[in-house]
């Protein structure tokens, strides 16, 4: 996998801001300790990891020669080398921390997503949410794809998604809301949220593009899936963990949305070794 033009631009802007925050043009330590000479480093993983964000190396070390040993989406064991970086010592050391911060974030998201996807065993797609790091959404969602997950809506304009708060304050019922949505925004996908078996069956009759089963017990989701027989795309949402994912995937839903893969993914342990 590689960045789209939009993702590469987002990565470039984020890296520029990170370097500016780090005052890369005032690296006093490297100025004092490091001669201006050629050097080479290996980027290694210190844990088992699913790789994401290799192009950050090209953006962060633009004058260096980079040799890649894997691709985004690769699964590597602890101690494996992702790439070799050769170039002037000071620029590499100056950018090192910002580059690693971004790559560790992306590899962490991809690695956690892969764990969820493995547990789903192909029975349901693992789908991300908008619970992403502010400013990092394009890269978070790219990392999800590297880990075998699927992207949900990218932003508020990609889909109309009615939840309980919208219903509570709109003054309209779900039928009226969906009719208005289809009239005002034809062709835009619509998702609605159900919390009970009865509500799910009722809302399925309105033919949403996605019916979200929110915090519903697995046995109740199974009843919904059996009742509706594939007539609508079912998405399990809320309270999904590594511990309960297998039981959710077995109940007949087509999608399982997991906020944790982006809002709680631990950074992967990567290091630049001479």
C-alpha positions as CSV (number, residue, x, y, z in Angstrom):
1,X,0.0,0.0,0.0
2,X,1.0,3.6,-0.6
3,X,-0.4,7.0,0.3
4,X,-2.9,8.6,-2.0
5,X,-2.0,12.2,-3.1
6,X,-4.3,13.5,-0.5
7,X,-2.8,11.3,2.3
8,X,0.7,12.3,1.3
9,X,-0.1,16.0,1.4
10,X,-1.7,15.5,4.9
11,X,1.4,13.6,6.1
12,X,3.7,16.3,4.7
13,X,1.8,19.1,6.5
14,X,1.7,17.1,9.8
15,X,5.4,16.4,9.6
16,X,6.2,20.1,8.9
17,X,4.2,21.1,12.0
18,X,5.9,18.5,14.1
19,X,9.3,19.6,13.0
20,X,8.4,23.2,13.6
21,X,7.1,22.4,17.1
22,X,10.5,20.6,17.7
23,X,12.4,23.7,16.4
24,X,14.3,21.5,14.0
25,X,16.4,24.5,13.0
26,X,17.7,24.9,16.5
27,X,19.0,21.4,17.2
28,X,21.8,22.5,19.6
29,X,22.7,18.9,20.6
30,X,23.5,17.8,17.1
31,X,25.4,21.0,16.4
32,X,27.6,20.5,19.5
33,X,28.0,16.7,19.3
34,X,27.8,15.6,15.7
35,X,30.2,16.3,12.8
36,X,28.6,17.0,9.4
37,X,29.4,13.6,8.0
38,X,27.6,10.7,6.2
39,X,25.9,8.1,8.4
40,X,23.7,5.1,8.0
41,X,20.9,3.8,10.2
42,X,18.4,0.9,10.2
43,X,14.8,1.5,11.3
44,X,13.9,-1.6,13.3
45,X,10.8,-2.8,15.1
46,X,11.2,-3.8,18.8
47,X,7.9,-5.7,18.8
48,X,5.8,-7.8,16.4
49,X,4.2,-5.1,14.2
50,X,1.9,-4.4,11.2
51,X,3.7,-1.8,9.2
52,X,2.1,1.6,8.2
53,X,3.6,4.9,7.2
54,X,6.8,4.1,5.4
55,X,6.5,7.1,3.2
56,X,7.0,9.3,6.3
57,X,10.7,8.3,5.9
58,X,10.8,9.9,2.5
59,X,9.1,13.0,3.7
60,X,11.2,13.3,6.9
61,X,14.6,12.5,5.3
62,X,14.2,14.0,1.8
63,X,17.9,14.2,1.1
64,X,18.7,10.7,2.3
65,X,18.9,7.5,0.4
66,X,16.3,5.1,1.7
67,X,16.2,1.3,1.1
68,X,12.9,-0.3,2.1
69,X,12.8,-3.9,3.2
70,X,9.0,-4.2,3.4
71,X,5.7,-2.5,2.4
72,X,2.9,-0.9,4.3
73,X,0.6,-3.7,5.5
74,X,3.5,-6.1,6.0
75,X,3.6,-8.1,9.3
76,X,7.1,-8.2,10.9
77,X,8.5,-9.9,13.8
78,X,10.4,-8.2,16.7
79,X,13.9,-7.1,15.6
80,X,13.1,-6.9,11.9
81,X,14.4,-4.0,9.8
82,X,11.9,-1.9,8.0
83,X,14.4,0.3,6.1
84,X,17.9,1.6,5.8
85,X,18.5,5.3,5.8
86,X,21.8,6.8,4.5
87,X,22.7,10.5,4.4
88,X,24.1,13.5,6.3
89,X,24.1,12.8,10.0
90,X,22.7,16.0,11.4
91,X,19.5,16.2,9.3
92,X,18.7,12.6,10.1
93,X,19.1,13.1,13.9
94,X,17.2,16.4,13.7
95,X,14.1,14.8,12.1
96,X,14.4,11.4,13.8
97,X,12.0,12.0,16.7
98,X,9.2,13.6,14.6
99,X,9.4,10.9,12.0
100,X,9.4,8.1,14.6
101,X,6.4,9.7,16.5
102,X,4.3,9.6,13.4
103,X,5.3,6.1,12.3
104,X,4.9,4.7,15.7
105,X,1.4,6.1,15.8
106,X,0.5,4.6,12.4
107,X,2.1,1.2,13.0
108,X,0.3,1.1,16.4
109,X,-3.1,1.7,14.7
110,X,-2.4,-0.9,12.0
111,X,-1.2,-3.5,14.6
112,X,-4.2,-3.1,16.8
113,X,-6.6,-3.2,13.8
114,X,-4.9,-6.4,12.6
115,X,-5.6,-8.1,16.0
116,X,-9.3,-7.2,15.7
117,X,-9.4,-8.3,12.0
118,X,-7.8,-11.7,12.9
119,X,-10.4,-12.4,15.6
120,X,-13.2,-11.5,13.2
121,X,-12.0,-14.4,11.0
122,X,-13.6,-12.9,7.8
123,X,-17.1,-13.1,9.3
124,X,-17.4,-9.4,9.5
125,X,-15.5,-6.3,8.5
126,X,-13.7,-4.3,11.1
127,X,-14.7,-0.7,10.6
128,X,-13.1,2.5,12.1
129,X,-14.9,5.6,13.4
130,X,-14.3,9.3,13.6
131,X,-12.6,8.8,17.0
132,X,-9.3,9.7,15.5
133,X,-6.3,11.8,16.6
134,X,-7.3,15.5,15.8
135,X,-5.5,16.4,12.6
136,X,-4.4,12.9,12.0
137,X,-7.6,11.4,10.5
138,X,-6.4,10.6,7.0
139,X,-3.3,8.9,8.3
140,X,-5.2,7.0,11.1
141,X,-7.7,5.7,8.5
142,X,-4.9,4.8,6.1
143,X,-3.3,2.8,9.0
144,X,-6.6,1.0,9.6
145,X,-6.6,-0.2,6.0
146,X,-3.0,-1.4,6.4
147,X,-4.2,-3.5,9.3
148,X,-6.9,-5.1,7.3
149,X,-9.8,-2.8,8.5
150,X,-12.3,-0.8,6.5
151,X,-12.9,2.9,6.6
152,X,-16.3,4.3,7.8
153,X,-17.2,7.8,6.8
154,X,-14.2,10.1,6.5
155,X,-16.1,13.2,7.7
156,X,-19.5,14.6,8.5
157,X,-20.3,15.1,4.8
158,X,-19.7,11.5,3.7
159,X,-22.8,10.0,5.3
160,X,-26.0,10.9,7.2
161,X,-25.9,9.1,10.5
162,X,-28.9,9.4,12.8
163,X,-28.4,8.6,16.4
164,X,-30.5,9.1,19.6
165,X,-29.5,12.7,20.1
166,X,-30.6,13.7,16.7
167,X,-34.0,12.0,17.3
168,X,-34.4,13.6,20.7
169,X,-34.0,17.2,19.5
170,X,-35.2,17.1,15.9
171,X,-38.9,17.0,16.7
172,X,-39.2,14.3,14.0
173,X,-39.5,10.6,14.0
174,X,-36.9,8.4,12.2
175,X,-39.3,8.0,9.2
176,X,-39.6,11.7,8.8
177,X,-35.9,12.3,9.3
178,X,-35.0,9.7,6.6
179,X,-37.5,11.2,4.1
180,X,-36.1,14.6,4.7
181,X,-32.5,13.4,4.3
182,X,-33.3,11.6,1.0
183,X,-35.1,14.7,-0.4
184,X,-32.4,17.2,0.7
185,X,-29.3,15.0,0.0
186,X,-30.2,12.4,-2.6
187,X,-27.7,9.6,-3.1
188,X,-25.9,10.2,0.3
189,X,-25.8,7.0,2.3
190,X,-28.0,6.9,5.5
191,X,-27.2,5.0,8.7
192,X,-29.6,4.8,11.7
193,X,-29.1,3.5,15.2
194,X,-31.2,0.9,17.0
195,X,-30.9,-0.1,20.6
196,X,-33.4,-3.0,20.8
197,X,-34.6,-5.9,18.7
198,X,-38.0,-4.3,18.2
199,X,-36.5,-0.9,17.1
200,X,-34.1,-2.7,14.7
201,X,-36.9,-4.5,13.0
202,X,-38.9,-1.3,12.7
203,X,-36.0,0.8,11.3
204,X,-35.0,-1.9,8.8
205,X,-38.4,-1.3,7.2
206,X,-37.3,2.2,6.4
207,X,-34.5,0.7,4.3
208,X,-31.4,2.5,5.6
209,X,-28.1,1.8,4.0
210,X,-26.7,0.7,7.3
211,X,-28.5,-0.3,10.5
212,X,-26.3,0.2,13.5
213,X,-27.0,-2.1,16.5
214,X,-25.8,0.0,19.4
215,X,-24.5,-1.8,22.5
216,X,-26.8,-4.7,21.8
217,X,-26.1,-8.0,23.4
218,X,-24.7,-10.6,21.0
219,X,-27.7,-12.9,21.4
220,X,-30.1,-10.0,20.5
221,X,-28.0,-9.1,17.5
222,X,-28.2,-12.7,16.4
223,X,-32.0,-12.5,16.6
224,X,-32.0,-9.3,14.5
225,X,-29.7,-10.9,11.9
226,X,-31.9,-14.0,11.7
227,X,-35.1,-11.9,11.5
228,X,-33.9,-9.6,8.8
229,X,-32.1,-12.3,6.7
230,X,-29.6,-10.0,5.0
231,X,-32.1,-7.4,3.9
232,X,-30.0,-4.6,5.3
233,X,-26.4,-4.1,6.3
234,X,-26.0,-4.6,10.0
235,X,-23.2,-3.0,12.0
236,X,-22.4,-3.7,15.6
237,X,-21.4,-0.6,17.5
238,X,-20.4,0.2,21.0
239,X,-18.6,-1.7,23.6
240,X,-16.5,-3.9,21.2
241,X,-13.3,-5.3,22.7
242,X,-10.8,-7.9,21.8
243,X,-12.4,-10.1,24.5
244,X,-16.0,-10.1,23.0
245,X,-15.3,-9.6,19.3
246,X,-15.4,-13.2,18.3
247,X,-18.9,-13.6,19.8
248,X,-20.1,-10.5,18.0
249,X,-18.6,-11.6,14.7
250,X,-20.4,-14.9,15.0
251,X,-23.9,-13.3,15.4
252,X,-24.5,-12.4,11.8
253,X,-23.6,-8.7,11.4
254,X,-21.6,-7.7,8.4
255,X,-19.7,-4.9,10.0
256,X,-18.2,-4.2,13.5
257,X,-17.2,-0.6,14.2
258,X,-14.4,-0.2,16.8
259,X,-13.4,3.2,18.1
260,X,-10.5,1.7,20.1
261,X,-8.4,1.0,17.0
262,X,-7.8,4.7,16.6
263,X,-8.5,6.3,19.9
264,X,-6.7,3.8,22.1
265,X,-4.0,2.2,19.9
266,X,-0.7,2.0,21.8
267,X,2.3,3.4,19.8
268,X,4.4,0.7,18.2
269,X,8.0,0.4,19.5
270,X,10.3,1.4,16.6
271,X,13.9,2.6,16.8
272,X,16.5,4.1,14.5
273,X,19.8,2.1,15.1
274,X,23.2,3.0,13.9
